């Protein structure tokens, strides 16, 4: 049984604990800064808890002693502390961040490390990067790669047509930070909330627009190999305009803490959500201009007698599958590991990755 240190007992941390502990192959110690945070954790024999401040390096390194890996389900601002401690403790490091600066820091720390450093192991970046790169490798030359992901309420009933389903800090961060893209063969930064377009999938109309971080390291991997590469977040029509009013016209984006207070006060959480994943790749195959697409919808479902949201399932399944593959020797055991290094066939056949392939309540 491998010992895992999981930092963060929030919505995603709870799901990670459920998935890993119920296998019997992992013993999970969940860390948070307050005892009250552990109330929602599954009550399983191989789950322990510890109160700890992750900014206390000595205490954090001590908690990592003897562990196979540390998994961060904390806000992205804390990942630097965790990654530094992981390097010192010589344990494998995995996180869920979409924050570009955090990933750059993890990459720097991975240099010369005696363990693997694998950031961005969630949904986007994460699964979306694995899918896009897997399809791209089938082409002789690449023209466009379009990546679209949305975590949406099934029943939107407010003006924003949105409910909170995951980290509010991460949500606001992707709405405010510059976005990477490859445009006409050149790596560029583009502003968030721009390049709005609508599309229809399964009879439902959605909108998509630029947000930060979803491409992960794909721009670095595919620079010089693709004409256009972009990532956009999916929402119901009208959401983007509401955001521009709040964050840009009213300048609330200058105060992210206030935005967080407003969102968490006014936007209810929901367990009735759907996660939409949509990737299209076009280019040349055998001399013909071709396109290949991947689409998936994942809904809330039960695990261990409890209902879990689509965003909990997809995000937690990503990091758990990568951890499994690392434990099985299917990924490099030291240094910086990109999501593109994860083989899609191995991922989707994994016991956790299969939650993307065969959800019990396909619709």
ZAVO-939311 format. One record per atom (N, C-alpha, C, O): residue in one letter; x, y, z. Coordinates in pm, whole numbers, plus 50000, padded with zeros to 5 digits. Atoms other than C-alpha are relative to their C-alpha. Layout:
<atoms>
AXYZ/...
</atoms>
This chain:
<atoms>
X500844988150000/X500005000050000/X500885012550000/X501725014250088/X499184988050012/X501505033149890/X499415011450085/X498205013650088/X500394989049914/X501425062550131/X499955012949919/X500925016749853/X500214987650076/X500015094649979/X499695011350097/X498915009650190/X500344987949926/X499965129550127/X499175008849908/X499665013149803/X500914991650079/X496995149449993/X499795013150073/X499315013350186/X500144986949940/X497005186550061/X498765007049945/X498675009849826/X501244993550039/X493575202750056/X498824990650013/X498724980649942/X501155008649973/X490325188050188/X498715006049945/X497635003549998/X501184993950061/X487975208049965/X499254990349911/X499384978149925/X500885008450083/X485545195449702/X500784989849917/X500384978249908/X499215009350081/X488235180049479/X500794990650091/X500934978750060/X499285008449906/X490265167349775/X499154988650053/X499644977550071/X500905010649953/X487255148149902/X499864988949896/X499884977149931/X500175009850107/X486805130949565/X501284991949979/X501224979749959/X498735007050013/X490515122449535/X500134989650111/X500544978350087/X499925009249886/X490385106949881/X499104987949978/X499524976650003/X500935011050025/X487335086149789/X500554990349896/X500544978249918/X499525008550109/X488835073249465/X501224991750041/X501284979750017/X498765007049965/X492265064549604/X499794990050113/X500244978650105/X500115008449880/X491275050549942/X499154987649977/X499444977050031/X500895011450017/X488465028049821/X500654988649921/X500144977449921/X499315010850071/X490935008449602/X500724990650095/X500934978950062/X499205008049908/X492834996049905/X501485000049967/X502274994050039/X498594999650041/X496105003049721/X500745012250053/X501965012850047/X499404987849951/X496695037049876/X499505003150142/X498325001550171/X500354994349870/X496755050250233/X500165015149987/X501235019949951/X500024985650027/X495845087150222/X499985007850130/X499105005950215/X500014990349891/X496785113550477/X499615013449942/X500325018949858/X500524987550052/X494745144750411/X500365011450095/X500125010550216/X499544988649921/X496155177950530/X499205012349964/X498945015049846/X500604986850021/X494355211050574/X500355008550121/X500855003550221/X499594991149892/X494845241450792/X499015000650116/X499335005950222/X501014999949895/X491635236750992/X499344986450011/X499064979949910/X500635012849974/X490085205851152/X498634999149935/X498244988349889/X501365000150055/X486625215951028/X499984996249853/X498954991749803/X499955003050143/X487765210850668/X499834985249971/X499504981449859/X500035014450023/X487785173050717/X498604994050010/X498444981949992/X501345005249975/X484045169950781/X499434992249882/X498674982749902/X500585006450118/X483235159750423/X500794988349946/X500404982549845/X499185011050050/X485945133450383/X499314986550021/X498584984850119/X500575013449982/X484895097050332/X500604993350123/X501794994850152/X499555006749877/X485115076250647/X500514986149964/X499764976349967/X499395012650040/X487505048850536/X501224997450089/X501885006750135/X498965003749905/X490045029750741/X501385005049960/X502205008050047/X498674995950046/X493025039850526/X500075015049968/X500875019349885/X499974985350012/X492265077350549/X500305006050137/X499605003550234/X499654992849878/X493975098550813/X500015015049969/X500045018949852/X499994985550019/X493965136250866/X501065006350090/X501465000650191/X499034992449922/X496435162050993/X499805014849973/X499625018849858/X500094985550013/X496165199351057/X501415005549984/X502295002750065/X498664995250030/X499115217550906/X499905012449911/X499015013449827/X499894988150085/X500025251150752/X501064997149894/X502234995149927/X499055003950105/X501635244050414/X501105010249979/X502095007349911/X498914990150010/X503685276050439/X501104997350102/X502145003850099/X498995004249902/X505565259650730/X500844989049936/X500464977349939/X499225009450078/X508325242950530/X500464988050081/X500364976750034/X499485011049919/X509805222150812/X498904989950031/X499124977850023/X501125009049968/X506415208150912/X499534992549877/X499184980749884/X500465006250124/X505485201250550/X500974989249954/X500544978349914/X499005010050037/X508735183250473/X499894987850093/X500014976450049/X500165011049906/X508225162750788/X498804991449968/X498854979149981/X501215007550034/X504705153050680/X500204991549875/X499524981449856/X499745007550123/X506105141050347/X500934988050022/X501084979749933/X499045010749974/X508605117550510/X499364986249982/X498344983350043/X500485013550023/X508095081950386/X498854998849902/X498384987749876/X501135000450094/X505365091450139/X500504997149858/X501615000949821/X499695002450141/X505335079449779/X499835012849918/X500655015749831/X500284988050078/X503825111849648/X499195009750083/X498505006050178/X500854989649943/X502275144549751/X499135005549888/X499625008649779/X500964994850097/X499145156549569/X499455013250054/X498965013850167/X500534987049959/X498155193149584/X498625002449941/X498455003149819/X501344995550039/X494455201249575/X499735013350068/X498595016650101/X500094986849936/X495175235349727/X499835010949895/X500025008549776/X499984988750092/X494645269749574/X501385001649936/X502404998850000/X498754999750077/X497295276149309/X501095008250069/X502285005850047/X499014991349936/X498975302949525/X500914992450096/X501994997250130/X499235007749901/X500225275749763/X500914989649937/X501714983450008/X499255010950062/X501785252349509/X501515001850006/X502254992050008/X498554997749990/X505195268749527/X500574994550129/X501634988350129/X499545005449872/X505525260149896/X500054984849997/X500994978650047/X500125014750002/X504425224349831/X501064993849911/X501684983849948/X499015005550094/X506685218449531/X501415001050057/X502214991850040/X498664998749939/X509755231849715/X500224989350106/X501284983250113/X499895010149895/X509065208950009/X500134986049940/X500874977749992/X499945013150065/X508525179249774/X501414997249947/X501894985949955/X498645002050050/X511935184649617/X500944996950115/X501804988150105/X499155002549883/X513565186249958/X499764986150058/X500704979450099/X500365013149943/X511705155050076/X500224988649902/X500134976949941/X499755010050105/X512445136749746/X498784990949977/X498924978849962/X501225007550030/X508825126349691/X499415005249869/X499665016549830/X500664996050123/X506785127249371/X498975010950029/X498335010950134/X500894988449983/X504735158949322/X499015000649885/X499414999949768/X501054998350100/X501395162549138/X499085011250044/X498815012650164/X500984989749964/X499005192049124/X498945001449892/X498974994449791/X501164998050088/X495855204648951/X499995014049938/X498995017949878/X500044985850031/X496885240248872/X499745003149853/X500164995749764/X500124994250133/X495805260048569/X500855012649990/X500905019049885/X499254987449996/X498065288948673/X501344998549929/X502144989749963/X498805001150083/X500855294948422/X501265002550082/X502244995250068/X498814996849920/X503285310848670/X500354988750096/X501534985750116/X499755011349908/X502875282048917/X500674988549926/X501594982249979/X499435011050077/X503665256848645/X501455003049962/X502294994049963/X498624996450032/X506785275848541/X500914997850120/X502044993250105/X499225002149879/X507985274948901/X500234985150025/X501344981050060/X499855014549982/X507325237448926/X501034994449902/X501824985749938/X499045004650101/X509295232248605/X501435003350043/X502344995250025/X498674996149952/X512255251248751/X500454991050114/X501604986650118/X499675008449885/X512125231049072/X500304985649959/X501054978650026/X499815013750046/X512015198648874/X501414997449948/X501844985949937/X498645001650050/X515515205048740/X500884993950108/X501014999650217/X499135006649905/X517855181048915/X499284992650112/X499934987550203/X500765006749894/X515055166249127/X500154984949989/X500364979549880/X499905014549996/X515205129849234/X498644993249993/X498544981050007/X501375005250012/X511445125649195/X499315007049884/X499845016549827/X500754994250112/X508825133548932/X499185012050045/X498625012250155/X500834988149976/X507115167448915/X499005001049885/X499375003849771/X501045000950104/X503805165148728/X498875009950035/X497945006250106/X501084990449976/X501665196848738/X498864998249900/X498984990749803/X501114998750096/X498315203148567/X499314986649971/X499004983549856/X500525013750018/X496875168148625/X498484999050009/X497954988250033/X501445000449985/X493195177648629/X499264998149869/X499504988749794/X500845000550120/X490695184548353/X500575008749890/X500835004049779/X499474990650098/X491985215448175/X500845010650071/X500295019950130/X499235010150072/X494895214648170/X499944986550070/X499564985550187/X500055013749951/X495165177248216/X499464991249889/X500104989349786/X500625008950099/X492805154148030/X499945006449861/X500204999749761/X500154993350130/X492255179947755/X501325000049924/X501334998649801/X498685000050064/X496015181647685/X500364986149951/X500924984549842/X499715013850038/X496345143747678/X499234996349874/X499784990249782/X500845003050116/X493455140747431/X500515007249875/X500705001049770/X499604992150117/X494605168847202/X501324995049942/X501464993749820/X498705004550050/X498185156447180/X499914986149940/X500594983049842/X500185013450054/X497075120647124/X499455000549858/X499914993149771/X500564998750135/X494985131146823/X501025006349906/X501185002149791/X499044992750085/X497665155046694/X501084990749945/X501554992649833/X498945009150043/X500215126746674/X499604991249881/X500454985049819/X500475008150112/X498055109346412/X500165007149866/X500025000949761/X499934992050122/X498585137546159/X501435001449951/X502385001750029/X498684997550060/X501465142245919/X500415014650017/X501595017550038/X499774985949972/X501145180045955/X498735005750061/X497635000950034/X501114994749922/X498915201346176/X499615013949953/X500475022249923/X500504986650033/X496725231046090/X499395006550124/X499955016150177/X500674994249883/X494295238246378/X499824989750110/X499524978150084/X500405007749882/X493895224646730/X499155009250087/X499635019350138/X500934992249919/X490855237946912/X499554991850120/X499064980650103/X500315007149876/X490275227947275/X498955007950077/X499125019850105/X501114993449932/X487015235647455/X499574991650120/X499374979550108/X500435006949879/X486025226747812/X499065009150079/X499315021150090/X500914992449915/X483115237648030/X499484991550113/X499124979950093/X500675006349885/X481875228548378/X498755008450026/X498845019650075/X501234992250010/X478235239248361/X498894994250087/X498834982150109/X501195005249933/X475055236948565/X499054993949896/X498914999249786/X501005005850090/X472475214148408/X498775008949988/X498115009349885/X501224991849997/X469725238548507/X500385014350038/X500215018250154/X499634986149969/X470985274648482/X498755008650020/X497845008349938/X501224992249975/X468485298748637/X500305014050053/X499475020150120/X499714986249965/X470285331848693/X500555007249877/X500785000949773/X499594992150116/X471455359948466/X501354995649945/X501604996749825/X498695004550046/X475005346048451/X499954985949941/X500904981349879/X500155013950047/X473665311348366/X501144991350049/X501754983749973/X498845006749945/X476255297248601/X499804997350148/X499175005150219/X499915003149859/X476705280248937/X501444996250032/X502164991649944/X498655003849960/X479905274649132/X500094984850012/X499254978450076/X499825014549994/X481205239349088/X501424996250041/X501674984650074/X498625003249962/X484945241949168/X500645012150065/X499935021150111/X499264989549930/X487635265149307/X499655013949947/X499835016749829/X500294986250040/X486505301449301/X501275007449965/X501295015449872/X498714993750032/X490145312649309/X500464996349860/X500885004949783/X499595004450133/X490935291749003/X499135005849891/X499625009449784/X500944994550096/X487825303948825/X500345014549966/X500435018249849/X499694985850020/X488675340648874/X501355001749932/X501515010349845/X498674999250058/X492325334948787/X499964998049849/X500625005249774/X500035002650144/X491475320448446/X499255011049924/X499475012749804/X500724988950063/X489135349948375/X500855012749990/X500535021749912/X499234987549991/X491835375948453/X501374999449935/X501885009749890/X498625001050046/X495205362648337/X500104999349847/X499174994649782/X499795001450144/X496645365047984/X499994985349957/X500314976450036/X500145013650053/X496125334447765/X501084997549895/X501435006549818/X499065003950104/X498665315847553/X499254994449880/X498184988449896/X500575005850121/X497895306247194/X501085000249892/X502045007849900/X499194999250121/X499625298746866/X499085004849889/X498064998549859/X500834993750102/X498245320946591/X500855002049874/X501875009049876/X499254999450126/X499415317246231/X501474996150021/X502385002249966/X498675005449978/X502405297446356/X500845007150104/X501965002950130/X499234992349903/X503495323046618/X499404998550140/X498194999450158/X500425000749860/X503335318646997/X499695014150049/X500545023050041/X500424986649957/X501385348047139/X499204999350128/X498674988850165/X500924998549888/X499575360347446/X498765007249950/X498855016849873/X501264993750038/X495905369247402/X499235003650127/X499424997250230/X500734995849879/X493545387147644/X498884990250035/X498284984249946/X501125008649960/X491025367047848/X498675006349962/X498575018449945/X501394996250029/X487295368847769/X499795004749856/X498705009249822/X500144995850139/X487965376647401/X499824988049908/X499804976549952/X500185010150105/X487465357447073/X498794991150028/X498864978850023/X501265006849970/X483905348447160/X499424993649874/X499394999849768/X500755006250110/X482115323646937/X498994990250057/X499154985450169/X501045009449958/X479045301446958/X500104987349916/X500524987549801/X500085012750072/X478665264846863/X498884991850061/X498434994450173/X501085008749955/X476025238046895/X500504985850010/X501164980849918/X499615013849978/X476595203347037/X498814992750062/X498284997050165/X501145007949951/X473845177247086/X498745008650016/X497955006650108/X501204991749998/X471215203747014/X500025011650096/X499045019150102/X499894988949904/X472415228247282/X501015010149949/X502095006349902/X499094989450043/X473995261747197/X500865004550117/X500375006750228/X499044995549899/X477095271947389/X500805011749942/X500805014149821/X499004990450043/X479585300447376/X501354996050058/X501424989150160/X498655002949953/X483345298047416/X500855012649983/X500665020249888/X499164988050003/X485965324747489/X501324997050070/X501444987350145/X498665002049946/X489615328147587/X500015000250152/X499405008950214/X499674999649858/X490635319047940/X501424994750016/X501954988049926/X498595002849980/X494065313948089/X500264985850050/X499474980450128/X499465012049939/X495965281848156/X499574986849943/X500234976749968/X500555012850043/X493895255347979/X500884992249905/X500734980149892/X499125006950096/X496575247347720/X501134992450068/X501774984050005/X498895006449933/X499055236247981/X501315003249929/X501625014849905/X498704998250066/X502445230947811/X499934997249850/X500974995949786/X500125003750141/X501055223647464/X500605010449905/X501135006749800/X499394989950087/X502205256847318/X501504997649987/X502064998649878/X498565002950002/X505775248347414/X500284987449918/X501234987049840/X499795012850068/X505425212747281/X499785001149850/X500504994949772/X500414999950140/X503785221846949/X500405012749924/X500035014449808/X499544987950071/X505395255446866/X500834995949879/X501734987649891/X499325003550124/X506595253646506/X499434988049929/X499904984249821/X500585012050059/X504405223346437/X498525001649966/X497954992949900/X501424997950024/X500865237946423/X499775014649964/X500455023450015/X500294986350040/X499385268646259/X499215007550108/X499545019050141/X500854993449900/X496715276246521/X499654990250112/X499204979150088/X500295008049881/X496315262946874/X499385009250103/X499975019350140/X500624991549898/X493875277147127/X499114991950093/X498654981050060/X500875005749899/X491895269047438/X498955010450039/X499275022150059/X501074990949957/X488525284147529/X499064992950095/X498764981050079/X500965005249904/X486165279247820/X498595000749943/X498245010349875/X501375000950051/X482595268947741/X499015004550108/X499105000450224/X501084995649913/X479585286147896/X498715000949918/X498744999449795/X501244997350071/X475935292147809/X500045014349947/X500665022950008/X499944986750061/X475365322347580/X499595011150096/X498595010050168/X500274988449916/X475475355747760/X500935001150119/X501085011950176/X499154999949881/X477875345948037/X501205009349982/X501535017150072/X498814991950023/X480925362447881/X499705014850014/X500485022250074/X500334985849992/X479165396047849/X499795004450144/X500165015650180/X500164996849858/X478215395048217/X501375001650067/X501565010550150/X498664999249942/X481855388748306/X500715012949960/X501355019350043/X499344987750044/X483115417648094/X499445012250073/X500185021450106/X500604989149925/X480645440748266/X500595000750141/X501005011550186/X499535000249862/X481765429948613/X501515002450010/X501965010850088/X498555000349981/X485495424748564/X500725011549930/X501755016249977/X499314989750077/X486355450948303/X499305013650008/X499925023550048/X500694987150001/X483695477948274/X499875005950140/X500095017950160/X500114995349861/X483105480148652/X501324998650076/X501405002350193/X498635000849949/X486825472548713/X500134991350126/X501064993150204/X499905008749884/X486135445948974/X501164990149986/X501624984450085/X498855008750020/X488905425248817/X501265005250067/X502214997650086/X498864994449928/X491315448848994/X500014995650146/X500994997950217/X500125004549861/X490125433749323/X499474985750003/X498294983750032/X500465013950007/X489975395549289/X499374995050129/X498454986850125/X500595004449873/X489235390949659/X498545004450012/X497714997050064/X501384995249998/X486095412149624/X499144991749903/X498004988349935/X500745008250097/X485055392549314/X499674986550062/X498564981350046/X500245012949935/X485455360449512/X498875001150102/X498004992350108/X501074998049902/X483255373949791/X498645001149932/X497654995349979/X501264998150072/X480575384249542/X499524986849942/X498364983049958/X500385012750062/X480615351349354/X499504990050104/X498474983550084/X500375010049900/X480485329949669/X498765004150079/X498094995750137/X501244995349935/X477715351649814/X498794998349910/X497714994849956/X501154998950090/X475545353649503/X499764987949911/X498634985549869/X500155011350090/X476215322449295/X499924987050081/X500924983250143/X500105012449922/X474905290349455/X500844988949939/X501084988649818/X499355012250048/X476835257949432/X498914990449950/X497744991649987/X500945010050046/X475215228849253/X500704986549986/X501894985949957/X499505013450027/X475665191249234/X499404994649871/X499704983349831/X500605003950128/X473625189848912/X500765007049888/X500315017049833/X499154993550099/X476395197748668/X500344990349887/X500114978349897/X499515008050113/X477765185648337/X501335006049957/X501475018149945/X498694995950050/X481375187048221/X500074996449852/X499884984949814/X499935001650145/X481795191747847/X501455001049955/X502145010749989/X498665000250057/X485055182847669/X499874998649849/X499224989349800/X500164999950145/X485385190847298/X501335004249937/X501805015349960/X498724997350066/X488585188847090/X499854997249851/X499304986949812/X499915002650144/X489005192646714/X501435002649953/X502065012449993/X498664998750058/X492265187546525/X499874998449849/X499224989149802/X500005001150146/X492755193846154/X501425001049947/X502305007150009/X498694999850061/X495705188745925/X500064989949887/X499034985249838/X499805009150113/X497165166145658/X500254985750051/X501064983350140/X499775014349981/X496905128145666/X500044993549862/X499084994449785/X499885006950129/X498175108245368/X499655009249884/X499005005149788/X500204990450107/X498065139645156/X498635006449996/X498375014549907/X501354994449998/X494445148145246/X499815008950123/X500335006050231/X500314991049888/X493195176945461/X498834993950078/X497734992650025/X500965007649921/X491325159545744/X499775006950135/X500555015250180/X500284995449864/X489695167146078/X499564988150086/X498844979250040/X500445010149903/X489275145046385/X499565007050127/X500185016750170/X500564993449881/X487195153746692/X499834990050113/X499684977950092/X500305007749879/X486745141347048/X498985008150078/X499185020150099/X500964993049916/X483695150247254/X499534990850112/X499414978750094/X500425007749885/X482545139447594/X499195008750094/X499505020550112/X500734993449892/X479975149047854/X500004990650120/X499684978850107/X499985007849876/X480345137048213/X499085006850101/X499205018850126/X500994994949907/X477525141248463/X500304995250142/X501124986350164/X499915004549861/X477245138248840/X499574985350011/X498684980949938/X500375013949978/X477075102348964/X500444995850140/X501135003250210/X499705004949866/X477405081449279/X501294991750004/X501564983749915/X498885008549962/X480595066849425/X499894997950151/X499675007550225/X500025002649857/X480615049949764/X498725004450067/X498745008350184/X501274996249942/X476935057449816/X499775014950015/X498885019250088/X500094985349989/X477415095049772/X500025006149860/X500755001349773/X500044993250129/X476625118249482/X501175009649989/X501385018150075/X498874991250028/X479675135249334/X499745007449869/X499135001849777/X500264991950119/X479615163149076/X500894995649884/X501904988849902/X499205002950118/X480895160048722/X501395005950009/X502374999649968/X498694993649992/X483715184648792/X500874993250105/X502084992350087/X499225007749904/X484775165249102/X500524987149937/X501694983649953/X499625012850061/X484795132548907/X501115001949897/X502114994749900/X499034998550109/X486695145548605/X501345005150050/X502395000350007/X498754994449950/X489275165948796/X500764989750083/X501964987750064/X499345009749912/X489995139549061/X500454987749922/X501514982149949/X499625011850078/X490025111148808/X501295002449923/X502094993249905/X498784996750073/X492735129048611/X501244998150085/X502174991150043/X498795000849917/X495215132448896/X500194985950056/X501324981450072/X499885013849949/X494425097649033/X500524990649893/X501324981749923/X499515008450109/X495005081548693/X501495002249977/X502244992749957/X498574997050020/X498355099348652/X500814994150116/X501904988850093/X499325006049886/X499335088449005/X500144984949981/X501214979350003/X499975014450026/X498435052448919/X501064996549895/X501824987049912/X499045002650107/X500485053948599/X501435002250048/X502344994950009/X498694997649940/X503425068548790/X500404988250087/X501544983550080/X499735011449911/X503165040549048/X500294987349921/X501054978749966/X499805011950084/X503045014748767/X501235000949910/X501504991849832/X498804998550082/X506215028248605/X499735004049857/X500605002549771/X500354996150136/X504395041248297/X500335014549969/X500085019449858/X499594986150019/X505705076648346/X501425001650055/X501854993850140/X498664997649947/X509195090848406/X499985001650152/X499035007150207/X499965000249854/X510235087448770/X500765011950060/X500875013050182/X499334988049948/X512175120048797/X499935011149897/X499785008749777/X500024988450088/X512195155048656/X498605004549964/X497614999650018/X501274993850039/X509465175348489/X499274991149900/X499854987049799/X500825008550086/X506665154948331/X498815008149950/X498035013350030/X501134992950060/X504195171148089/X498804990749989/X498944978449992/X501195008150027/X500625159748040/X500114993049865/X499524982349845/X499825006350131/X501655152347680/X500814987150009/X500814979149915/X499255012449980/X503915125047822/X499104988550042/X499554977050046/X500955010349957/X500805106247938/X499344994049875/X498725001249797/X500615006750114/X499665080647681/X498484999150019/X498004994450122/X501454999749986/X495945084647614/X499414986050018/X498494984250097/X500535013749989/X495335047247569/X500204994750141/X499294988550197/X499755004349863/X496965039947905/X499095007450098/X498585001650194/X500824991749911/X495035068548066/X498544995350000/X497954993350106/X501435002950010/X491575059147938/X499694985650044/X498564982550081/X500185013749954/X492095022348024/X500284998650150/X500004988150209/X499735000149857/X493185031148377/X498684999850078/X497665004750029/X501235001249921/X490655024148653/X499395013550037/X498185014550056/X500524986649973/X490355061448726/X499715007449869/X498675013849856/X500214993450129/X490755074548371/X498764995049929/X498175002249848/X501195005650065/X487925051548264/X498725007350040/X497685005149978/X501184992049966/X485525075248439/X499655009949889/X498525014849882/X500284992150119/X485855095948122/X499414991449888/X498664996449804/X500375008450112/X485225066247897/X498644993650016/X497914992249918/X501215007949980/X482315047948053/X499235004350125/X499024996150214/X500804996249883/X480315068548305/X498724992150005/X498144988949901/X501165008949984/X477425048648444/X498725006049947/X497804998849909/X501264993750042/X474815074348345/X500165008149873/X499685019449864/X499944993550132/X475705083247988/X498605004349956/X497614997349982/X501314994950042/X472915104047836/X499975002249850/X498945006549796/
</atoms>
